[in-house]
């Protein structure tokens, strides 16, 4: 069985994992735009196929939370933090939007009045808000921008 998840690790750690043949390749593509965003492209080997996933963090506090496990802005219970990592792992593992829709626990839904913004359930109380920049006309594949971790109904 191959590796399915590795995202946003320091370069020396990625090199170590690459050396141990746990991953094939990790690319960090930095855009020189106003957002100064980085896209995380993970290419990992699975016994059935190779997956290529693109997503980035529009919210730098969430990126720090994801890479280090803690953040000054977000003081979360263990259950919420674990749910956050599970939802990001689901985004990473998804080959298209249908993979996210097929998981009822994520409760993927479009935010009202928007075409590209969605929420994914972390717990009954917390949601991960994302924006998807669609790459095809069918709106099944795109770059997922992770924007906010919010309390539902607040």
Secondary structure as UniProt FT lines:
FT   HELIX           11..19
FT   TURN            20..21
FT   STRAND          25..30
FT   TURN            34..35
FT   STRAND          38..45
FT   STRAND          50..57
FT   HELIX           60..68
FT   HELIX           78..93
FT   HELIX           97..101
FT   HELIX           104..106
FT   STRAND          109..110
FT   TURN            112..113
FT   STRAND          117..121
FT   STRAND          126..134
FT   TURN            137..138
FT   STRAND          142..151
FT   TURN            152..153
//
